[in-house]
Amino acid sequence: MMKPAIGRLASSKAFESEYDYIRRMEAQSDIGFFKTNDMTYEYTSETFTKTSRLPVHTQRPDGSPFVWYRSWNHERITNEAKALELVSRETDIPVPQLLGHGTYPDGRRYLKTKFMEGPRLDTFPSRSCSKPEGQKHTDDTPCKDCSDQAYRNALEFISGTVLPQLATMKSQYRGIDGFVMPPSWPSPDVQAPWIGKECWKTLPLKLPEYVFQHGDIAAHNIIMDPRTLGVKALIDFEYAGFYPPGMENWPGTLCPDAYNRRSKSIAHLIKQFLATEYVECYDKWSDKKGLHELIKLGELPPPDQMRQDGTED
C-alpha cells in the first residue's frame, strides 16, 4: 500500500493563502469545491481534500464584528488522518485511502484521500428507486423500499463489522498520539463550563482498556453503493480516538432524530466519561450561580459526588 505523504509546506512559492485559494477554486468549474466556516472541501473524480479554515471575520445582523472560530479546527484534521492510518492498518473496515496530510505555513491543515464515489446514506429518504428499469419498486420519488434496505444494510455493517473490529484496538491513553478530541455530543465552544478549555487529558490507565471509536457514527458519514445498497465506506473520523467503551454515545440506530438526541440530557455522560475534566472546568468557572442553575435543571451533574469518586466511573 502506498504510504501517505506527510509534511509542512514551507516554500513561499508553493504556499497559497486561504483567500487566494478560495478565490481561485470558486472561479473554476473543473474541480468540485465548497466551503463552510470551518472547512474547505475539494474533490475530483479521484481525490478528496479537506482543509481547515482560519477564523472567519464577519458581522452580526446589527453590524457589530464577529469572529467565527471552532476549537481544535486544525487539530481535528491531523486526528482524522492518523485515525484513517490506524483503521486501515488494523481492521478490514472500508475507509478512504489516505494519500497525504500536512500543515500550511499559516496554520491550516489538510488531508487528501482517494475519492469515495457514492451517495451518503442520509440522502436515501429523498432518492428515487435504485432498481433497474422493469424491476423498480416505484416510479415515484422517494423510494421507501430502497431507503429502508439501505438503512438496514448500513446498520448491520456498523453493528456487525465496525464496532466489533474497532473494539479490538486498545490503548492505555485517550485520544491518538497525545491529542484528545472531545466527544461530539457536548458543544464546548458555547456550553458552560467548557468554554475556553484548550486541551483534554489523556488520563492514562494501568492497562489498555480504552477502545478505539469513530466518535461520530451517523447516516451522513456512511457512503453507499446506489446499485447494491451496500456500504462502500465509513468516513469523517475527526472525532476518532481511544476512549472508554460507550463514550461515543452511539444510540444503536442510524435514525437522524436519535442522532440529534445524543446531545441532549448529557449530565450522566459527563459524570461517567468526563468527570475529571468537568470538575477542573467547574472550579475555574467564575459564574458559579449560572452553573448551579444548570445543575438544578439537570443539564450538568453536581460536582461533589465526582470529587468523592475521584475518577470517571
Secondary structure in CASP SS format (residue, H / E / C, confidence):
PFRMAT SS
TARGET T0000
AUTHOR 0000-0000-0000
METHOD secondary structure of the structure
MODEL  1
M C 1.00
M C 1.00
K C 1.00
P C 1.00
A E 1.00
I E 1.00
G E 1.00
R E 1.00
L C 1.00
A C 1.00
S C 1.00
S C 1.00
K C 1.00
A C 1.00
F C 1.00
E C 1.00
S C 1.00
E H 1.00
Y H 1.00
D H 1.00
Y H 1.00
I H 1.00
R H 1.00
R H 1.00
M H 1.00
E H 1.00
A H 1.00
Q C 1.00
S C 1.00
D C 1.00
I C 1.00
G E 1.00
F E 1.00
F E 1.00
K E 1.00
T C 1.00
N C 1.00
D C 1.00
M E 1.00
T E 1.00
Y E 1.00
E E 1.00
Y E 1.00
T C 1.00
S C 1.00
E C 1.00
T E 1.00
F E 1.00
T E 1.00
K E 1.00
T E 1.00
S E 1.00
R C 1.00
L C 1.00
P C 1.00
V E 1.00
H E 1.00
T E 1.00
Q E 1.00
R C 1.00
P C 1.00
D C 1.00
G C 1.00
S C 1.00
P E 1.00
F E 1.00
V E 1.00
W E 1.00
Y C 1.00
R C 1.00
S C 1.00
W C 1.00
N C 1.00
H C 1.00
E H 1.00
R H 1.00
I H 1.00
T H 1.00
N H 1.00
E H 1.00
A H 1.00
K H 1.00
A H 1.00
L H 1.00
E H 1.00
L H 1.00
V H 1.00
S H 1.00
R H 1.00
E H 1.00
T C 1.00
D C 1.00
I C 1.00
P C 1.00
V C 1.00
P C 1.00
Q C 1.00
L E 1.00
L E 1.00
G E 1.00
H E 1.00
G E 1.00
T E 1.00
Y C 1.00
P C 1.00
D C 1.00
G C 1.00
R C 1.00
R E 1.00
Y E 1.00
L E 1.00
K E 1.00
T E 1.00
K E 1.00
F C 1.00
M C 1.00
E C 1.00
G C 1.00
P C 1.00
R E 1.00
L H 1.00
D H 1.00
T H 1.00
F H 1.00
P H 1.00
S H 1.00
R C 1.00
S C 1.00
C C 1.00
S C 1.00
K C 1.00
P C 1.00
E C 1.00
G C 1.00
Q C 1.00
K C 1.00
H C 1.00
T C 1.00
D C 1.00
D C 1.00
T C 1.00
P C 1.00
C C 1.00
K H 1.00
D H 1.00
C H 1.00
S H 1.00
D H 1.00
Q H 1.00
A H 1.00
Y H 1.00
R H 1.00
N H 1.00
A H 1.00
L H 1.00
E H 1.00
F H 1.00
I H 1.00
S H 1.00
G H 1.00
T H 1.00
V H 1.00
L H 1.00
P H 1.00
Q H 1.00
L H 1.00
A C 1.00
T C 1.00
M C 1.00
K E 1.00
S E 1.00
Q C 1.00
Y C 1.00
R C 1.00
G E 1.00
I E 1.00
D C 1.00
G C 1.00
F E 1.00
V C 1.00
M C 1.00
P C 1.00
P C 1.00
S C 1.00
W C 1.00
P C 1.00
S C 1.00
P C 1.00
D C 1.00
V C 1.00
Q C 1.00
A C 1.00
P C 1.00
W C 1.00
I C 1.00
G C 1.00
K C 1.00
E C 1.00
C C 1.00
W C 1.00
K C 1.00
T C 1.00
L C 1.00
P C 1.00
L C 1.00
K C 1.00
L C 1.00
P C 1.00
E C 1.00
Y E 1.00
V E 1.00
F E 1.00
Q E 1.00
H C 1.00
G C 1.00
D C 1.00
I C 1.00
A C 1.00
A H 1.00
H H 1.00
N H 1.00
I E 1.00
I E 1.00
M E 1.00
D C 1.00
P C 1.00
R C 1.00
T C 1.00
L C 1.00
G C 1.00
V E 1.00
K E 1.00
A E 1.00
L E 1.00
I C 1.00
D C 1.00
F C 1.00
E C 1.00
Y C 1.00
A C 1.00
G E 1.00
F E 1.00
Y E 1.00
P C 1.00
P C 1.00
G C 1.00
M C 1.00
E C 1.00
N C 1.00
W C 1.00
P C 1.00
G C 1.00
T C 1.00
L C 1.00
C C 1.00
P H 1.00
D H 1.00
A H 1.00
Y H 1.00
N H 1.00
R H 1.00
R C 1.00
S C 1.00
K C 1.00
S C 1.00
I C 1.00
A H 1.00
H H 1.00
L H 1.00
I H 1.00
K H 1.00
Q H 1.00
F H 1.00
L C 1.00
A H 1.00
T H 1.00
E H 1.00
Y H 1.00
V H 1.00
E H 1.00
C H 1.00
Y H 1.00
D H 1.00
K H 1.00
W C 1.00
S C 1.00
D C 1.00
K H 1.00
K H 1.00
G H 1.00
L H 1.00
H H 1.00
E H 1.00
L H 1.00
I H 1.00
K H 1.00
L C 1.00
G C 1.00
E C 1.00
L C 1.00
P C 1.00
P C 1.00
P H 1.00
D H 1.00
Q H 1.00
M H 1.00
R H 1.00
Q H 1.00
D H 1.00
G C 1.00
T C 1.00
E C 1.00
D C 1.00
END
